[in-house]
């Protein structure tokens, strides 16, 4: 057994483990039946499907037909930028509102890309703010502070 595609193998293992974890966690809730689903039904079967998908990807990586790849050195700087942007979004949501904090999240996490462009990042931020307004505020009617509190526009 030759591990040819390390990237697919380890991502498949990750998906399989996350799927098994979700499926096991969902067993703590009432399953119900297919006709009357309980709160654990959907997460359980979603976890099972994810575990099967992960196992399929991992097994495909050790087949003879798999393309040979190598995993590059992991860049922790990118990980910290993305996680830091998400944490910053959570911290800034109340004082700055959804629009400004989401825009900062998108632009901040875009900096982690090797193909970063200010123009694309700013356009992406504006489009995602508009999408979130349309989907969450108008579509679902969720209540968020939309503008910075000191402006008094909420």
Secondary structure, DSSP 8 states (H G I E B T S, - for coil): ----BHHHHHHHHHHHHHHHHHHHHHTTS--B-SSSB-TTHHHHHHHHHHHHHHHHHHHHHTSTT---B------HHHHHHHHHHHHHHHHHHHHHHHHHHHHHHHHHHHTTSTT--HHHHHHHHHHHHHHHIIIIIIIS------S-GGGT--
